[in-house]
Amino acid sequence: MKVKDVMTHDVKTCTPDTNLAAVAMIMWDNDCGVVPVVQSDGKVIGMITDRDICIAVATKNRRTSDVVVSEVFTGNLYACKPDDDIHDALKMMKAERIRRLPVINVYGALEGLLSLNDVVLRAQEAKGKKTDLSYEDAINTLKAICGHRVPIAA
């Protein structure tokens, strides 16, 4: 199974100059927690999450309409391509502990977004048969992402 068979195709984006209030409205209107950040040429340069916005609000002591994406977005870009095998994308999600991957073409332009939600909704119960995307694939990816980064005191 390929990433393009599982990914969300219609993805809203923002630019580094978009203010956080506008990004929050994109998230609200589209029921999502992440928005890819694209340059004027359409190339994806990062992602901004609802968590990024919350941390900015708590630490910058400024209105969300006065803070732009370039001040807070996640600049470490991990991405996949539409024709990548879904299991390779899941390995990257596990290794980098990320819930969403922008799906980009050879020019770096956005083609879609692969989220853990997409994976869970597409997974199937194996019941002893071969399946392209199993419940086990989904839960193992979730477990790798959700593991505590620092030990929790007993």
C-alpha positions in Angstrom: 0.0 0.0 0.0 1.3 3.5 -0.9 1.1 6.7 1.2 -1.2 8.2 -1.5 -3.8 5.5 -0.7 -4.0 6.6 2.9 -3.2 10.3 3.0 -5.5 13.3 3.2 -5.5 15.1 -0.1 -7.1 18.5 0.5 -4.8 20.1 3.0 -4.8 23.8 3.9 -1.5 25.6 4.3 -0.1 28.9 5.7 3.0 30.9 5.0 5.8 32.0 7.5 4.1 35.5 7.5 0.6 34.2 8.5 -0.3 35.2 12.0 -1.2 32.6 14.7 -4.8 33.8 14.9 -5.3 33.0 11.2 -3.6 29.6 11.6 -5.8 28.8 14.6 -8.9 29.6 12.4 -7.6 27.3 9.7 -7.3 24.5 12.3 -10.7 25.2 13.7 -12.4 25.4 10.3 -10.7 22.2 9.0 -10.8 20.2 12.3 -7.0 19.6 12.3 -4.1 20.2 14.7 -1.4 20.9 12.2 -0.9 23.2 9.2 2.0 22.8 6.7 4.1 26.0 6.3 4.8 26.7 2.6 7.0 29.3 0.9 5.6 31.5 -1.9 6.8 28.9 -4.5 4.7 26.2 -2.8 7.6 24.4 -1.2 6.9 23.0 2.3 9.4 24.3 4.8 7.8 23.0 8.1 4.7 22.4 10.1 2.9 24.4 12.8 0.9 22.6 15.4 -1.8 23.6 17.8 0.8 22.9 20.5 3.2 25.4 18.9 0.4 28.0 19.1 -0.4 27.2 22.8 3.3 27.5 23.8 3.6 30.8 21.9 0.6 32.2 23.6 1.9 31.1 27.0 5.4 32.4 26.6 5.4 35.4 24.3 2.8 37.6 26.2 1.5 38.9 22.8 -1.8 38.7 21.0 -2.0 35.8 18.5 -2.7 38.3 15.7 0.7 39.9 16.5 2.8 36.7 16.3 3.7 35.2 12.9 4.3 31.6 12.1 8.0 32.1 11.4 8.5 32.9 15.1 7.2 29.6 16.3 6.8 26.9 13.7 8.6 23.6 13.7 11.3 23.9 11.1 12.5 20.3 11.3 10.8 18.9 8.2 10.2 15.2 8.0 8.2 14.2 4.9 7.4 11.4 2.6 6.3 11.0 -1.0 3.0 9.8 -2.4 4.5 6.6 -3.9 6.4 5.7 -0.7 5.3 2.4 0.9 3.1 3.1 3.9 5.3 1.0 6.2 8.3 3.2 5.4 6.3 6.3 6.4 5.2 4.5 9.6 8.9 3.8 10.4 9.7 7.5 10.0 6.8 8.4 12.2 8.1 6.0 14.9 11.7 7.0 14.6 11.0 10.8 14.8 8.0 10.4 17.1 5.7 12.4 15.0 2.0 12.0 14.3 1.8 13.7 10.9 4.0 13.8 7.7 3.5 16.2 4.9 3.4 14.3 1.6 5.5 16.2 -1.0 6.4 15.7 -4.6 10.0 15.8 -6.1 9.9 19.6 -6.1 9.0 19.8 -2.4 5.5 21.0 -3.1 2.6 19.6 -0.9 0.6 16.7 -2.3 -1.2 15.8 0.9 -0.8 14.9 4.6 -0.4 11.5 6.2 -1.6 11.5 9.8 -1.9 8.8 12.4 -5.7 9.4 12.2 -5.5 8.4 8.5 -3.6 5.3 9.4 -6.0 4.2 12.1 -9.1 4.8 10.0 -7.6 2.8 7.1 -6.1 -0.1 9.2 -7.8 -3.5 9.1 -8.0 -6.4 11.5 -5.6 -9.1 10.2 -7.5 -12.2 11.6 -4.7 -14.5 10.4 -4.7 -13.0 6.9 -2.3 -10.7 5.1 -3.4 -7.1 5.1 -1.6 -4.0 3.7 -2.2 -2.0 6.8 -3.1 -3.8 10.0 -4.4 -2.7 13.4 -1.0 -3.9 14.7 0.8 -1.5 12.3 -1.3 1.3 13.6 -1.0 0.6 17.3 2.8 -0.1 17.2 3.3 3.3 15.5 1.1 5.0 18.2 3.0 3.2 21.0 6.4 4.4 19.6 5.2 8.0 19.3 3.4 8.1 22.6 6.2 6.7 24.8 7.4 9.1 27.5 10.6 10.9 26.5 11.7 11.2 30.1 11.1 8.8 32.9 7.9 9.4 35.0 8.5 9.5 38.7 6.7 6.7 40.5 
